[in-house]
Amino acid sequence: MSQPVPNPLAIVKALEGLWERRQKEGKPLRSEGAIKVVRENFSWDKVAQRWFGVIDGCMEDREKYCMDIPPPDEELDKRAITLVEVF
């Protein structure tokens, strides 16, 4: 489901309002609490840790559900050696 395209004039008005508020109050638009939340939850270290968790989970599932391939039979090994020696 697609979202409606925002009205450009509404975006301009919102940005103007933010700019005027910043000019009046003389402080940044972002609150210290918002900056803290972003730093705690969305730092590159946190993103990397989450991705490593996903990858580790996939690898655990893969190990759980994969079948081990047995080593080749000795007879097959001997035949392969003789074929290599022939050619």
Secondary structure, DSSP 8 states (H G I E B T S, - for coil): -------HHHHHHHHHHHHHHHHHH-S-SS-HHHHHHHHHHSSHHHHHHHHHHHHHHHHHHHHHH--------HHHHHHHHHHHHH-
